[in-house]
Amino acid sequence: MLTWHKEITIPAPIEILWNLFDLDNIQRIMPNIVEHKPLEIKEGVVGSTYQQTYKEGKRTQTYIVTDIEYENTTHKKHNKIEFTLANLFKIQAGFTLIKVDEQTTRFIYTGQNEGVNFMGRMLSKMGSKKQNEKVVNDFMELVRTEALKDANKVG
């Protein structure tokens, strides 16, 4: 099982970062997601489901994403999702924003990717930690870049 936990501090208000995770903006921080359709939205968010389509090169995968944790207060925003990719991998990803001050937010990205069957476990073992780290770092950098763009528009 691959796991990750990475934190960075971004000089942008918490609401600007949280806005990037909104359905309307998700492609700015996850450009490979070509479609994100709400299937069932639950009050309080937890249990809500979405159909998501991800494209990498010529390959397209469609899967169902479920919100399994959600918090939205003035000082902390958190969403944890879960989905099974290609009937091989069960993936959980958590996005947490902590308000440091009016202009600074700590962004914490955690997750795990685990093979759900023999083939998935074999592919997981073959996947490199280094490649996973690059994916995590690239994602965090993209969130930082997009948040700064928006913060500069406002500021």
C-alpha positions, 0 to 999 in steps of 0.5 A: 500500500502506498501512503502519503502525507505532505504539507505546505504553507501557501500565502493565500486566504483559506477561502481562495484555496477552498474555492479551487476544490469546488466542482466548478474549479476542480479541473484547474487543480486536476486537469486530467479530470475531464468530467465530474458529475454529481450523482447524489448530493447528501446534506452535510456532504458525507456520503455524496457521490460523483461520477468522475472521468480521468484521462491520461494519454489515450486511456480514459477511466470512469469511476465513482467518488464518494465523500467520506469526511467533510468539515467546513469551518472558518479555520479548517476545511477538510474533504476526504474522498474514496474511489476504486480505480479500474477495479484494481486500486482503492484510493483515499485522498484527504485535502485539509486547509488550516487557516494560519492567518488572514493571508496564509493557509496550511494545505495538507494532502494525505492519502493511500492507494491500495491494491484491491485484488491480486493484480492491483497488489502486484501493480502497487508493488511495481509502482515506484514511491518516487513516481507517487511522490512526484504526482503528489508534489506536482499536485500540491504545486499546482494548487499553490500556483492556482491559489496565488493567481486568485489571491493576486487578482483579489489582493 
